Amino acid sequence: MKKHFTDLFRYNEWANNRVLITLEEGEVKDDKIMTLFSHLLSSQIIWINRIKDLPTSPFPLWEKYKLHEIKSMNEESNRNWRDLIENHPRETFEEMIFYKNTKGTKYENTIREIMVHVLNHSSYHRGQVISRLRELDITPPVTDYIVYCRQK
């Protein structure tokens, strides 16, 4: 299970980095794109902090950040997810996490369920960013998992 999640989070990191390179090289400052990508990374940080039982996040969920801030958030998120997976004491991630959502409602999910959610959520919003890039006639990066597999 560790190897599987290591691979998936490396893919997530690779895909996010490809989008960031496109935004930087194209000098993209579109509000919708910046808000969506900010949200994607804020969410990744919120979830890792919930797992670690830390204050949720210094980054509001739907705040729009500048590219240099987004890059910093991306690095923080990648570092924290890598650390969690590499240093997790078990091969599985079935421990239950008790947390409150952003509205204060209490929930519980396993680390595994949260990790799958984070990966799915990130792919969803990357897809929205890529769709918006196309609307702006900007060639988006290819972020398909199979392309990542071919390149590693």
C-alpha positions as MATLAB code, in Angstrom:
seq = 'MKKHFTDLFRYNEWANNRVLITLEEGEVKDDKIMTLFSHLLSSQIIWINRIKDLPTSPFPLWEKYKLHEIKSMNEESNRNWRDLIENHPRETFEEMIFYKNTKGTKYENTIREIMVHVLNHSSYHRGQVISRLRELDITPPVTDYIVYCRQK';
ca = [
       0.000    0.000    0.000;
       2.879    2.386    0.772;
       4.422    1.834   -2.645;
       1.053    2.420   -4.306;
       0.421    5.712   -2.505;
       4.020    6.821   -2.989;
       3.532    6.398   -6.735;
       0.159    8.167   -6.794;
       1.370   11.143   -4.792;
       4.480   11.390   -6.983;
       2.129   11.470   -9.955;
       0.062   14.191   -8.263;
       3.241   16.187   -7.665;
       4.370   15.683  -11.277;
       0.981   16.746  -12.673;
       0.744   19.827  -10.449;
       4.283   20.823  -11.420;
       3.447   20.531  -15.119;
       0.495   22.871  -14.658;
       2.632   25.306  -12.658;
       5.260   25.367  -15.414;
       2.558   26.168  -17.973;
       1.179   28.972  -15.799;
       4.631   30.416  -15.239;
       5.864   30.157  -18.828;
       2.601   31.539  -20.205;
       2.491   34.263  -17.562;
      -1.087   33.202  -16.859;
      -2.844   35.401  -14.321;
      -6.436   34.382  -15.004;
      -8.520   34.768  -11.827;
     -10.455   31.535  -12.340;
      -7.292   29.484  -12.888;
      -5.463   31.022   -9.953;
      -8.457   30.513   -7.650;
      -8.924   26.877   -8.696;
      -5.248   26.004   -8.338;
      -5.052   27.849   -5.012;
      -8.056   25.825   -3.826;
      -6.523   22.553   -4.988;
      -3.376   23.200   -2.934;
      -5.182   24.684    0.074;
      -7.237   21.490    0.204;
      -4.162   19.264    0.048;
      -2.678   21.188    2.980;
      -5.928   21.148    4.972;
      -6.178   17.357    4.637;
      -2.579   16.628    5.604;
      -3.013   18.881    8.629;
      -6.170   17.017    9.631;
      -4.288   13.731    9.465;
      -1.460   15.178   11.559;
      -3.984   16.713   13.999;
      -2.646   20.210   13.319;
      -4.606   23.441   12.927;
      -6.368   23.062    9.605;
      -4.448   25.510    7.414;
      -3.141   29.038    7.232;
      -4.564   29.128    3.693;
      -8.302   29.885    3.340;
     -10.009   27.310    1.142;
     -11.146   29.591   -1.706;
      -8.573   32.380   -1.515;
      -6.815   33.349   -4.742;
      -3.034   33.347   -4.362;
      -0.258   34.670   -6.561;
       1.886   32.253   -8.536;
       4.886   32.486   -6.194;
       2.578   31.714   -3.236;
       1.023   28.788   -5.105;
       4.480   27.396   -5.854;
       5.374   27.635   -2.174;
       2.110   25.931   -1.171;
       2.814   23.185   -3.706;
       6.280   22.566   -2.256;
       4.896   22.470    1.295;
       2.122   20.073    0.324;
       4.472   17.754   -1.580;
       6.970   17.674    1.271;
       4.284   16.904    3.874;
       2.567   14.157    1.870;
       5.914   12.510    1.057;
       6.879   12.658    4.722;
       3.571   11.140    5.841;
       3.803    8.210    3.441;
       7.516    7.500    3.909;
       7.413    7.700    7.700;
       4.074    6.030    8.305;
       4.689    3.162   10.743;
       2.405    0.709    8.967;
       2.072   -0.647    5.463;
      -1.639    0.194    5.408;
      -3.346    3.481    6.100;
      -6.452    2.247    7.889;
      -6.146    4.391   11.033;
      -9.252    6.452   11.685;
      -8.940   10.245   11.622;
     -11.475   12.341   13.513;
     -11.873   15.883   12.204;
     -14.255   18.754   11.551;
     -14.966   20.069    8.083;
     -14.756   23.780    7.278;
     -18.329   24.235    8.571;
     -17.507   22.586   11.901;
     -19.313   19.276   11.274;
     -17.557   16.265   12.821;
     -16.533   13.356   10.602;
     -14.258   10.350   10.645;
     -12.458    8.620    7.799;
      -9.424    6.404    7.403;
      -6.155    7.882    6.207;
      -6.514    5.735    3.085;
      -9.945    7.203    2.314;
      -8.619   10.718    2.818;
      -5.633   10.056    0.566;
      -7.857    8.752   -2.233;
     -10.114   11.782   -1.810;
      -7.157   14.201   -1.985;
      -5.861   12.604   -5.181;
      -9.308   12.565   -6.800;
     -10.041   16.151   -5.719;
      -6.712   17.335   -7.133;
      -7.303   15.601  -10.475;
     -10.777   17.124  -10.699;
      -9.564   20.682  -10.180;
      -6.518   20.209  -12.418;
      -9.001   19.225  -15.107;
     -10.911   22.454  -14.523;
      -7.684   24.448  -14.801;
      -6.783   22.640  -18.029;
     -10.252   23.326  -19.472;
      -9.862   27.010  -18.649;
      -6.426   27.100  -20.292;
      -8.041   25.759  -23.471;
     -10.746   28.456  -23.261;
      -7.924   31.014  -23.187;
      -6.252   29.363  -26.226;
      -3.288   28.271  -24.116;
      -1.965   24.786  -24.810;
      -2.345   22.856  -21.558;
       0.160   20.328  -20.313;
      -0.581   16.637  -20.597;
      -1.190   15.366  -17.062;
      -2.474   11.855  -17.720;
      -1.265    9.215  -15.289;
      -0.215    6.918  -18.134;
       2.076    9.651  -19.505;
       3.646    9.978  -16.062;
       4.200    6.191  -16.024;
       5.889    6.278  -19.418;
       8.247    9.034  -18.295;
       9.397    7.644  -14.969;
];
